[in-house]
Amino acid sequence: MNLHHLSVFREVMKTGSMSEAAQNLGRTQPAISLAMKSLEDSLGITLFDRDTRNLKPVPEAYYLLAEADSMLGQMSRLRRTMKRMQIGDKGEVQLAVMPGVATVLFPDFLSKFAETRPDINLSMHTRSSTQLRELVSSQGVDFGFGDYDEDNSRTEQTRITRICANGFLAVPAGHELAQCETVPLAALDGLTFGGMQPDHRFEMRVQLALAHANARTHVRFRSQTVLPLLKFVSAGQCCAIVDPLTVLSARLTGVTRQEIKFCKLAQPVPYDYAILVPKMRRLTTLSRQLAASWEAHMMQELTALDAAPKTNIFE
């Protein structure tokens, strides 16, 4: 007994005729008769009373019909599900993203990505860049997004897309530098600053750039992520050099030009992000589409921000 036999049996039960069933299924009547004979042989039971002119199902045939309907319905649903998974309309993705984008920016992207895909499930985990690198490397999640670390990001188990984009100077709206579209680093000499922790790669890059420009600043506020620093900037308590995704996040949270002005820097200070996907197992179509959509979304937004984004792929 196989699904073909059950499909033929159901059509014969529905029409009450071998010839009509053959016509509906696009088969010959001998082929239908052979399929029914094979089904009866495999079950060890006669399904129809053939003493009459028309086929008359035996009582057991009605039980088989209910079971056949159930099995064929399940197979039909399974085929539809597999087809939708193949085109990325159904499935689940496990994601790990760094805290800086997990609150506003990435959920905003995910909501748009999922808007036309009601049957997908997305599970987002907030992890430090170090932790999410380990998760992706161990094949524990389908997608990771965090800081790029030149020393630790690359592994044989991970495919990485590095996106590098220029940072911005965030100053209070009433600050004298707020009138400038582009600010030289030397103009920051003597200012009070907010920054990330001293061992963060971007903070070290900022301090090195300021040192090369002979700009001495007093770092009064420090944070694990950049976004909280904007609260001190909007309060007029400091300035900060921030990554470009923080600028985009600030816009989504309602920060206006009346609170903070984001200025370009004459000497760019780049920030490196990393999109990470596992290499040791085949990703679903949905996972690949999500990673590609996030990269395209980032490039579009960063280009519009005039952050001069560039990408590199490391296999």
Helices and strands as residue ranges (DSSP letters): H 3-15, H 18-25, H 29-43, E 48-49, E 56-57, H 59-87, E 90-97, H 99-102, H 105-114, E 119-126, H 129-137, E 143-147, E 158-166, E 168-172, G 176-179, E 182-183, G 185-188, E 192-196, H 201-212, E 218-223, H 229-234, E 240-242, H 244-252, E 260-265, E 270-278, H 285-304, E 310-314
